[in-house]
Amino acid sequence: MTTRRTVLAAGTAAALTAGCSQYGDSGGDTGPAASAGTELAATGDIPVGGGKIFKDEKVVVTQPTRGEFKAFSAVCTHAGCTVAEVKDGTIRCPCHGSRFRVADGSVAGGPAPSPLPSEKIEVTGNSITLA
């Protein structure tokens, strides 16, 4: 027998599910990261003081100062969303507003409890690859 309480509970669950999916492909980390040897970009593709996110590889590559390249996991340490933007010296997560510094992946703001883990990269000539 369907009661008013059952209908209200089902509606609430549907609303909560819809609210959690509003970030589309920025949701939780569900697949494996790219393997070593995967070429990510040319050094000229990474702006000084900024970076570039590689969604499929779940990696963000930054260039804090000219010629210095760093790489971090693109999976936010707060809720597992994929970061979506590198702006004003920070890597930004769209889900809850966490921000991480491009220089070292440390938390610059938001609810994230820990820095983005480092990823190993190799810079050979003008090519950046996962190590």
Secondary structure, 3 states (H helix, E strand, C coil): CCCHHHHHHHHHHHHHHHHHCCCHHHCCCCCCCCCCCCEEEEHHHCCECEEEEECCCCEEEEEEECCEEEEEECECCCCCCECCEEECCEEECCCCCCEEECCCCCEEECCCCCCCCECCEEEECCEEEEC
